[in-house]
């Protein structure tokens, strides 16, 4: 097979459109309509509780870090603050972008804007980018959010544990947008009517960063940057650790989320940071189910899904050998095994040859 071209402007994207992989019909587990309606019902209380806890902890950790600065005693508090800023905000950006955590839409919008700023993801650009990710999940040349490409760019993934690549690309794109321009790939999925919003937000963010840097220079201290900016680097490790497991090593160019997504059981702290996105097959099948109902959804359809990975560690024990093998043979992937109670794979959904799958 020819080398994959992940560019949204390349031949693989055009081929996906021509072959019907783009904007196609996806497999969904059967669930009674009334039950699904109940699962999709939104309420403010769980998200308000979790959001108050998140921002409360951020204030406490940053406050203690500032009070103890520059002593090394401040380090644990900055590390904790960084994980909430550089990782928990990733899941808040994601879920509030779907508009599902809160029943009150303005609450979703407020948290989405804050989280987008922390993650350096323009809220207009990334709303459309993520819509494409759900429409064309891991479809080569169509999905702009594929992390574990084939062959996997392991150095990039390692650097992003410290936020180095994605954060700097976010800052560069912010400056490009602030200058009044969009790049060619952004233009493929952002409607013309939304482009002025992209530029306006980028200019506001640039002003905030400029003020923060000016304060750091005026005070002769990086302390202001420890509150705004640097946590996106030193706090990124958790969202990279959990996010890589979403699709790494699994099939691409298939129309069944059971083949290209992974559900992983996680500890309560990681689930709080990750906002239950460890139930990732369930989320992709039914993205309008709020995060706090995903465990319940999982129980209702688990008979139709691959057996979840039992822990983060066990999931990496599965994914890491597959990633290493893809360095030599990029057509290799892990085929998810279904329980006997599951509906079988629809063979007409497959584009990858099953003979290349792992046994």
Secondary structure, DSSP 8 states (H G I E B T S, - for coil): -------TTSHHHHHHHHTT-TT---------HHHHHHHH---SHHHHHHHHHHHHHHHHHHHHHHHHTTSGGGHHHHHHHHHIIIIIHHHHHHHHHHT-S-SSHHHHHHHHHHHHHHHT--HHHHHHHHHHHHHTTT-TTT-TT--S-SS--HHHHHHHTTTHHHHHHHHHHHHHHHTT---TTGGGTS-HHHHHHHHHHHHHHHHHHHHHHHHHHHHT-SHHHHHTTTHHHHT-HHHHHHHGGGTTTS--S-S-HHHH--BB---HHHHHHHTTTTBHHHHHHTTTS-GGGHHHHHHHHGGGSB--BSSHHHHHHHHHHHHHHHHH-TT-B----B-TTS----GGG--S-GGGB--
